[in-house]
Amino acid sequence: MEKVKILPRHLSGMDIRDILRSLKDDKMSIEDAERALRLDYMDKVNGHTVFDHGRRMRKDVPEVVYALAKTPEMVADIAKRVPEGKYLLISRASKEHYNAVISEVKEDRVTYHEKASAISVGKISGKKKGVIGIITAGSSDIRVAEEAKLMAEAMGCRCLTSYDVGVAGMHRILEPMRMMLDEDVDAIIVAAGMEGALPSLVASLAAVPVIGVPTSTGYGYGGNGEAALMSMLQTCSPGLAVVNIDNGIGAGTIAAMISKRRREK
Protein backbone atom coordinates (compact mmCIF):
# COMPACT_ATOMS: atom_id res chain seq x y z
CA MET A 1 0.00 0.00 0.00
CA GLU A 2 1.38 3.41 -0.96
CA LYS A 3 2.39 5.51 2.01
CA VAL A 4 0.34 8.68 2.55
CA LYS A 5 2.48 11.79 2.06
CA ILE A 6 2.04 14.25 4.89
CA LEU A 7 1.88 17.97 4.26
CA PRO A 8 3.96 19.96 6.78
CA ARG A 9 1.81 21.55 9.48
CA HIS A 10 2.70 25.13 8.47
CA LEU A 11 1.37 24.50 4.95
CA SER A 12 -1.88 22.77 5.99
CA GLY A 13 -5.13 24.42 4.95
CA MET A 14 -3.67 26.85 2.41
CA ASP A 15 -5.65 27.39 -0.77
CA ILE A 16 -4.23 28.35 -4.17
CA ARG A 17 -4.45 32.09 -3.52
CA ASP A 18 -2.65 31.74 -0.16
CA ILE A 19 0.12 29.75 -1.80
CA LEU A 20 0.58 32.12 -4.73
CA ARG A 21 0.63 35.18 -2.43
CA SER A 22 3.19 33.53 -0.15
CA LEU A 23 5.34 32.62 -3.14
CA LYS A 24 5.10 36.16 -4.56
CA ASP A 25 6.02 37.71 -1.19
CA ASP A 26 9.00 35.34 -0.74
CA LYS A 27 7.36 33.75 2.31
CA MET A 28 7.49 30.29 0.75
CA SER A 29 10.01 28.40 -1.29
CA ILE A 30 9.21 27.02 -4.74
CA GLU A 31 9.63 23.51 -3.31
CA ASP A 32 7.09 24.13 -0.54
CA ALA A 33 4.66 25.72 -2.99
CA GLU A 34 4.92 22.70 -5.26
CA ARG A 35 4.27 20.36 -2.33
CA ALA A 36 1.27 22.39 -1.17
CA LEU A 37 -0.30 22.34 -4.64
CA ARG A 38 0.00 18.61 -5.16
CA LEU A 39 -3.19 16.65 -4.65
CA ASP A 40 -1.63 13.73 -2.76
CA TYR A 41 -0.58 15.56 0.42
CA MET A 42 -2.74 15.08 3.50
CA ASP A 43 -2.60 16.02 7.16
CA LYS A 44 -2.52 12.92 9.38
CA VAL A 45 -4.22 13.52 12.73
CA ASN A 46 -2.86 11.50 15.69
CA GLY A 47 -2.82 8.24 13.77
CA HIS A 48 -6.62 8.00 13.38
CA THR A 49 -7.64 10.37 10.55
CA VAL A 50 -6.18 11.65 7.29
CA PHE A 51 -7.54 15.18 6.92
CA ASP A 52 -7.95 16.50 3.37
CA HIS A 53 -7.19 20.23 3.41
CA GLY A 54 -7.28 20.39 -0.39
CA ARG A 55 -10.87 19.27 -0.98
CA ARG A 56 -12.26 22.80 -1.22
CA MET A 57 -9.45 23.80 -3.57
CA ARG A 58 -10.22 20.89 -5.90
CA LYS A 59 -14.00 20.67 -5.74
CA ASP A 60 -15.28 23.79 -3.93
CA VAL A 61 -16.74 21.37 -1.38
CA PRO A 62 -15.81 21.80 2.30
CA GLU A 63 -14.30 18.93 4.27
CA VAL A 64 -16.96 17.09 6.30
CA VAL A 65 -16.25 14.89 9.31
CA TYR A 66 -18.76 12.16 10.19
CA ALA A 67 -18.81 12.20 13.99
CA LEU A 68 -21.24 9.40 14.79
CA ALA A 69 -18.60 6.66 15.04
CA LYS A 70 -15.87 8.93 16.46
CA THR A 71 -15.17 9.79 20.07
CA PRO A 72 -15.41 13.43 21.16
CA GLU A 73 -11.62 13.45 21.59
CA MET A 74 -11.07 12.28 18.00
CA VAL A 75 -13.39 14.98 16.64
CA ALA A 76 -11.65 17.65 18.72
CA ASP A 77 -8.25 16.46 17.41
CA ILE A 78 -9.49 17.05 13.86
CA ALA A 79 -11.23 20.37 14.56
CA LYS A 80 -8.14 21.98 16.05
CA ARG A 81 -6.28 21.41 12.76
CA VAL A 82 -8.59 23.83 10.93
CA PRO A 83 -6.68 27.10 10.36
CA GLU A 84 -8.18 30.55 10.94
CA GLY A 85 -10.29 31.58 7.97
CA LYS A 86 -11.10 27.99 6.94
CA TYR A 87 -14.32 26.02 7.40
CA LEU A 88 -15.12 22.51 8.61
CA LEU A 89 -18.52 20.83 8.95
CA ILE A 90 -18.95 18.00 11.47
CA SER A 91 -22.10 15.93 10.87
CA ARG A 92 -24.02 13.65 13.25
CA ALA A 93 -22.45 15.39 16.23
CA SER A 94 -23.63 15.36 19.83
CA LYS A 95 -23.30 17.97 22.55
CA GLU A 96 -20.42 15.84 23.91
CA HIS A 97 -18.62 16.29 20.59
CA TYR A 98 -19.29 20.03 20.74
CA ASN A 99 -17.96 20.34 24.31
CA ALA A 100 -14.77 18.51 23.31
CA VAL A 101 -14.29 20.77 20.28
CA ILE A 102 -14.65 24.03 22.22
CA SER A 103 -12.09 22.76 24.71
CA GLU A 104 -9.55 22.81 21.85
CA VAL A 105 -10.84 25.57 19.53
CA LYS A 106 -11.85 29.15 20.36
CA GLU A 107 -15.55 29.07 21.17
CA ASP A 108 -16.35 32.03 18.90
CA ARG A 109 -15.19 29.93 15.91
CA VAL A 110 -17.50 27.01 16.73
CA THR A 111 -21.28 26.71 16.30
CA TYR A 112 -23.52 23.82 17.32
CA HIS A 113 -26.48 23.48 14.94
CA GLU A 114 -28.95 21.60 17.10
CA LYS A 115 -31.61 21.05 14.41
CA ALA A 116 -29.04 19.41 12.14
CA SER A 117 -27.03 17.65 14.89
CA ALA A 118 -23.94 19.25 13.38
CA ILE A 119 -20.99 21.45 14.33
CA SER A 120 -19.32 24.05 12.14
CA VAL A 121 -15.81 25.35 12.74
CA GLY A 122 -15.07 28.70 11.10
CA LYS A 123 -17.37 31.07 9.27
CA ILE A 124 -18.78 31.00 5.74
CA SER A 125 -17.41 33.86 3.68
CA GLY A 126 -18.18 35.16 0.22
CA LYS A 127 -21.31 36.10 -1.69
CA LYS A 128 -24.12 33.57 -2.09
CA LYS A 129 -24.11 32.46 -5.73
CA GLY A 130 -26.84 29.82 -5.91
CA VAL A 131 -30.45 29.37 -4.80
CA ILE A 132 -32.00 26.04 -3.85
CA GLY A 133 -35.25 24.94 -2.24
CA ILE A 134 -35.51 22.42 0.61
CA ILE A 135 -38.79 20.70 1.48
CA THR A 136 -39.73 18.05 4.04
CA ALA A 137 -42.75 15.80 4.07
CA GLY A 138 -42.97 15.83 7.87
CA SER A 139 -41.40 17.50 10.86
CA SER A 140 -39.52 14.24 11.60
CA ASP A 141 -37.50 14.86 8.43
CA ILE A 142 -36.21 18.28 9.48
CA ARG A 143 -32.86 17.10 10.88
CA VAL A 144 -31.85 15.65 7.52
CA ALA A 145 -33.11 18.75 5.70
CA GLU A 146 -31.16 21.05 8.02
CA GLU A 147 -28.02 18.98 7.38
CA ALA A 148 -28.52 19.48 3.63
CA LYS A 149 -29.09 23.21 4.22
CA LEU A 150 -25.85 23.58 6.17
CA MET A 151 -23.87 21.90 3.40
CA ALA A 152 -25.46 23.94 0.62
CA GLU A 153 -24.91 27.20 2.53
CA ALA A 154 -21.27 26.27 3.13
CA MET A 155 -20.92 25.91 -0.64
CA GLY A 156 -22.32 29.39 -1.27
CA CYS A 157 -26.05 28.84 -1.81
CA ARG A 158 -29.07 30.63 -0.40
CA CYS A 159 -31.65 28.12 0.83
CA LEU A 160 -35.43 28.51 0.85
CA THR A 161 -37.13 26.03 3.20
CA SER A 162 -40.64 24.73 3.74
CA TYR A 163 -41.24 21.96 6.25
CA ASP A 164 -44.10 19.53 7.02
CA VAL A 165 -45.92 19.78 3.69
CA GLY A 166 -46.29 16.08 2.82
CA VAL A 167 -48.90 14.15 0.88
CA ALA A 168 -51.09 13.58 3.96
CA GLY A 169 -52.30 17.13 3.20
CA MET A 170 -51.30 17.53 -0.42
CA HIS A 171 -52.70 21.07 -0.76
CA ARG A 172 -49.90 22.29 1.57
CA ILE A 173 -47.24 21.85 -1.13
CA LEU A 174 -48.73 24.32 -3.61
CA GLU A 175 -47.74 27.59 -1.95
CA PRO A 176 -44.13 26.53 -1.12
CA MET A 177 -43.69 25.28 -4.70
CA ARG A 178 -44.99 28.56 -6.11
CA MET A 179 -42.69 30.56 -3.86
CA MET A 180 -39.60 28.52 -4.74
CA LEU A 181 -40.23 28.58 -8.48
CA ASP A 182 -40.92 32.35 -8.33
CA GLU A 183 -37.52 32.72 -6.64
CA ASP A 184 -35.94 30.81 -9.56
CA VAL A 185 -34.42 27.99 -7.50
CA ASP A 186 -31.91 25.87 -9.41
CA ALA A 187 -32.76 22.59 -7.65
CA ILE A 188 -35.09 21.32 -4.93
CA ILE A 189 -34.21 18.87 -2.17
CA VAL A 190 -37.13 16.85 -0.80
CA ALA A 191 -36.70 14.80 2.40
CA ALA A 192 -39.41 12.24 3.12
CA GLY A 193 -39.87 9.12 5.20
CA MET A 194 -42.80 6.69 5.47
CA GLU A 195 -43.75 5.78 1.86
CA GLY A 196 -41.54 8.57 0.40
CA ALA A 197 -44.15 9.86 -2.07
CA LEU A 198 -43.48 13.61 -1.87
CA PRO A 199 -40.33 13.82 -4.06
CA SER A 200 -42.21 12.22 -6.98
CA LEU A 201 -45.02 14.74 -6.59
CA VAL A 202 -42.59 17.67 -6.49
CA ALA A 203 -40.72 16.33 -9.53
CA SER A 204 -44.02 16.16 -11.43
CA LEU A 205 -44.60 19.88 -10.80
CA ALA A 206 -41.10 21.41 -11.02
CA ALA A 207 -39.03 22.11 -14.12
CA VAL A 208 -35.79 21.94 -12.10
CA PRO A 209 -33.79 18.92 -10.82
CA VAL A 210 -35.28 17.35 -7.70
CA ILE A 211 -33.12 15.43 -5.22
CA GLY A 212 -34.99 12.96 -3.04
CA VAL A 213 -33.69 12.07 0.40
CA PRO A 214 -35.38 9.05 1.98
CA THR A 215 -35.36 9.34 5.76
CA SER A 216 -35.45 6.63 8.42
CA THR A 217 -38.95 7.57 9.55
CA GLY A 218 -41.86 5.13 9.59
CA TYR A 219 -43.52 2.12 11.13
CA GLY A 220 -42.37 -1.49 11.24
CA TYR A 221 -41.34 -3.20 7.98
CA GLY A 222 -39.50 -0.71 5.79
CA GLY A 223 -39.74 1.95 8.45
CA ASN A 224 -35.99 2.56 8.60
CA GLY A 225 -36.13 4.31 5.24
CA GLU A 226 -36.09 1.26 2.95
CA ALA A 227 -39.69 1.77 1.81
CA ALA A 228 -39.08 5.46 1.07
CA LEU A 229 -35.87 4.65 -0.80
CA MET A 230 -37.51 2.00 -2.99
CA SER A 231 -40.49 4.27 -3.69
CA MET A 232 -38.24 7.13 -4.83
CA LEU A 233 -36.09 4.82 -6.97
CA GLN A 234 -39.25 3.51 -8.67
CA THR A 235 -40.61 6.98 -9.46
CA CYS A 236 -42.28 7.63 -12.78
CA SER A 237 -41.73 11.41 -12.47
CA PRO A 238 -38.81 12.46 -14.71
CA GLY A 239 -36.16 14.66 -13.12
CA LEU A 240 -35.92 12.98 -9.70
CA ALA A 241 -32.52 11.75 -8.49
CA VAL A 242 -32.14 9.94 -5.16
CA VAL A 243 -29.41 9.82 -2.51
CA ASN A 244 -29.06 7.25 0.25
CA ILE A 245 -31.17 7.12 3.41
CA ASP A 246 -30.68 10.17 5.67
CA ASN A 247 -27.90 11.52 3.42
CA GLY A 248 -28.49 15.24 3.83
CA ILE A 249 -24.82 15.98 3.22
CA GLY A 250 -24.92 14.28 -0.17
CA ALA A 251 -28.16 16.01 -1.20
CA GLY A 252 -26.87 19.45 -0.18
CA THR A 253 -23.64 18.91 -2.08
CA ILE A 254 -25.32 17.85 -5.33
CA ALA A 255 -27.91 20.63 -5.20
CA ALA A 256 -25.23 23.26 -4.57
CA MET A 257 -23.05 21.97 -7.39
CA ILE A 258 -26.00 22.13 -9.80
CA SER A 259 -26.95 25.61 -8.62
CA LYS A 260 -23.49 27.14 -8.74
CA ARG A 261 -22.76 25.61 -12.13
CA ARG A 262 -25.90 27.16 -13.55
CA ARG A 263 -25.21 30.58 -12.00
CA GLU A 264 -21.62 30.62 -13.25
CA LYS A 265 -22.85 29.99 -16.78
C-alpha positions in Angstrom: 0.0 0.0 0.0 1.4 3.4 -1.0 2.4 5.5 2.0 0.3 8.7 2.6 2.5 11.8 2.1 2.0 14.3 4.9 1.9 18.0 4.3 4.0 20.0 6.8 1.8 21.6 9.5 2.7 25.1 8.5 1.4 24.5 5.0 -1.9 22.8 6.0 -5.1 24.4 4.9 -3.7 26.9 2.4 -5.7 27.4 -0.8 -4.2 28.3 -4.2 -4.5 32.1 -3.5 -2.7 31.7 -0.2 0.1 29.7 -1.8 0.6 32.1 -4.7 0.6 35.2 -2.4 3.2 33.5 -0.1 5.3 32.6 -3.1 5.1 36.2 -4.6 6.0 37.7 -1.2 9.0 35.3 -0.7 7.4 33.8 2.3 7.5 30.3 0.7 10.0 28.4 -1.3 9.2 27.0 -4.7 9.6 23.5 -3.3 7.1 24.1 -0.5 4.7 25.7 -3.0 4.9 22.7 -5.3 4.3 20.4 -2.3 1.3 22.4 -1.2 -0.3 22.3 -4.6 0.0 18.6 -5.2 -3.2 16.6 -4.6 -1.6 13.7 -2.8 -0.6 15.6 0.4 -2.7 15.1 3.5 -2.6 16.0 7.2 -2.5 12.9 9.4 -4.2 13.5 12.7 -2.9 11.5 15.7 -2.8 8.2 13.8 -6.6 8.0 13.4 -7.6 10.4 10.6 -6.2 11.7 7.3 -7.5 15.2 6.9 -7.9 16.5 3.4 -7.2 20.2 3.4 -7.3 20.4 -0.4 -10.9 19.3 -1.0 -12.3 22.8 -1.2 -9.4 23.8 -3.6 -10.2 20.9 -5.9 -14.0 20.7 -5.7 -15.3 23.8 -3.9 -16.7 21.4 -1.4 -15.8 21.8 2.3 -14.3 18.9 4.3 -17.0 17.1 6.3 -16.2 14.9 9.3 -18.8 12.2 10.2 -18.8 12.2 14.0 -21.2 9.4 14.8 -18.6 6.7 15.0 -15.9 8.9 16.5 -15.2 9.8 20.1 -15.4 13.4 21.2 -11.6 13.4 21.6 -11.1 12.3 18.0 -13.4 15.0 16.6 -11.6 17.7 18.7 -8.3 16.5 17.4 -9.5 17.1 13.9 -11.2 20.4 14.6 -8.1 22.0 16.1 -6.3 21.4 12.8 -8.6 23.8 10.9 -6.7 27.1 10.4 -8.2 30.5 10.9 -10.3 31.6 8.0 -11.1 28.0 6.9 -14.3 26.0 7.4 -15.1 22.5 8.6 -18.5 20.8 8.9 -18.9 18.0 11.5 -22.1 15.9 10.9 -24.0 13.6 13.3 -22.5 15.4 16.2 -23.6 15.4 19.8 -23.3 18.0 22.6 -20.4 15.8 23.9 -18.6 16.3 20.6 -19.3 20.0 20.7 -18.0 20.3 24.3 -14.8 18.5 23.3 -14.3 20.8 20.3 -14.7 24.0 22.2 -12.1 22.8 24.7 -9.6 22.8 21.9 -10.8 25.6 19.5 -11.8 29.2 20.4 -15.5 29.1 21.2 -16.3 32.0 18.9 -15.2 29.9 15.9 -17.5 27.0 16.7 -21.3 26.7 16.3 -23.5 23.8 17.3 -26.5 23.5 14.9 -28.9 21.6 17.1 -31.6 21.1 14.4 -29.0 19.4 12.1 -27.0 17.6 14.9 -23.9 19.3 13.4 -21.0 21.5 14.3 -19.3 24.0 12.1 -15.8 25.4 12.7 -15.1 28.7 11.1 -17.4 31.1 9.3 -18.8 31.0 5.7 -17.4 33.9 3.7 -18.2 35.2 0.2 -21.3 36.1 -1.7 -24.1 33.6 -2.1 -24.1 32.5 -5.7 -26.8 29.8 -5.9 -30.4 29.4 -4.8 -32.0 26.0 -3.8 -35.3 24.9 -2.2 -35.5 22.4 0.6 -38.8 20.7 1.5 -39.7 18.0 4.0 -42.7 15.8 4.1 -43.0 15.8 7.9 -41.4 17.5 10.9 -39.5 14.2 11.6 -37.5 14.9 8.4 -36.2 18.3 9.5 -32.9 17.1 10.9 -31.8 15.6 7.5 -33.1 18.7 5.7 -31.2 21.0 8.0 -28.0 19.0 7.4 -28.5 19.5 3.6 -29.1 23.2 4.2 -25.8 23.6 6.2 -23.9 21.9 3.4 -25.5 23.9 0.6 -24.9 27.2 2.5 -21.3 26.3 3.1 -20.9 25.9 -0.6 -22.3 29.4 -1.3 -26.1 28.8 -1.8 -29.1 30.6 -0.4 -31.7 28.1 0.8 -35.4 28.5 0.9 -37.1 26.0 3.2 -40.6 24.7 3.7 -41.2 22.0 6.2 -44.1 19.5 7.0 -45.9 19.8 3.7 -46.3 16.1 2.8 -48.9 14.1 0.9 -51.1 13.6 4.0 -52.3 17.1 3.2 -51.3 17.5 -0.4 -52.7 21.1 -0.8 -49.9 22.3 1.6 -47.2 21.8 -1.1 -48.7 24.3 -3.6 -47.7 27.6 -2.0 -44.1 26.5 -1.1 -43.7 25.3 -4.7 -45.0 28.6 -6.1 -42.7 30.6 -3.9 -39.6 28.5 -4.7 -40.2 28.6 -8.5 -40.9 32.3 -8.3 -37.5 32.7 -6.6 -35.9 30.8 -9.6 -34.4 28.0 -7.5 -31.9 25.9 -9.4 -32.8 22.6 -7.7 -35.1 21.3 -4.9 -34.2 18.9 -2.2 -37.1 16.9 -0.8 -36.7 14.8 2.4 -39.4 12.2 3.1 -39.9 9.1 5.2 -42.8 6.7 5.5 -43.8 5.8 1.9 -41.5 8.6 0.4 -44.1 9.9 -2.1 -43.5 13.6 -1.9 -40.3 13.8 -4.1 -42.2 12.2 -7.0 -45.0 14.7 -6.6 -42.6 17.7 -6.5 -40.7 16.3 -9.5 -44.0 16.2 -11.4 -44.6 19.9 -10.8 -41.1 21.4 -11.0 -39.0 22.1 -14.1 -35.8 21.9 -12.1 -33.8 18.9 -10.8 -35.3 17.4 -7.7 -33.1 15.4 -5.2 -35.0 13.0 -3.0 -33.7 12.1 0.4 -35.4 9.1 2.0 -35.4 9.3 5.8 -35.4 6.6 8.4 -39.0 7.6 9.5 -41.9 5.1 9.6 -43.5 2.1 11.1 -42.4 -1.5 11.2 -41.3 -3.2 8.0 -39.5 -0.7 5.8 -39.7 2.0 8.5 -36.0 2.6 8.6 -36.1 4.3 5.2 -36.1 1.3 3.0 -39.7 1.8 1.8 -39.1 5.5 1.1 -35.9 4.7 -0.8 -37.5 2.0 -3.0 -40.5 4.3 -3.7 -38.2 7.1 -4.8 -36.1 4.8 -7.0 -39.2 3.5 -8.7 -40.6 7.0 -9.5 -42.3 7.6 -12.8 -41.7 11.4 -12.5 -38.8 12.5 -14.7 -36.2 14.7 -13.1 -35.9 13.0 -9.7 -32.5 11.8 -8.5 -32.1 9.9 -5.2 -29.4 9.8 -2.5 -29.1 7.2 0.2 -31.2 7.1 3.4 -30.7 10.2 5.7 -27.9 11.5 3.4 -28.5 15.2 3.8 -24.8 16.0 3.2 -24.9 14.3 -0.2 -28.2 16.0 -1.2 -26.9 19.4 -0.2 -23.6 18.9 -2.1 -25.3 17.8 -5.3 -27.9 20.6 -5.2 -25.2 23.3 -4.6 -23.0 22.0 -7.4 -26.0 22.1 -9.8 -26.9 25.6 -8.6 -23.5 27.1 -8.7 -22.8 25.6 -12.1 -25.9 27.2 -13.5 -25.2 30.6 -12.0 -21.6 30.6 -13.2 -22.9 30.0 -16.8 
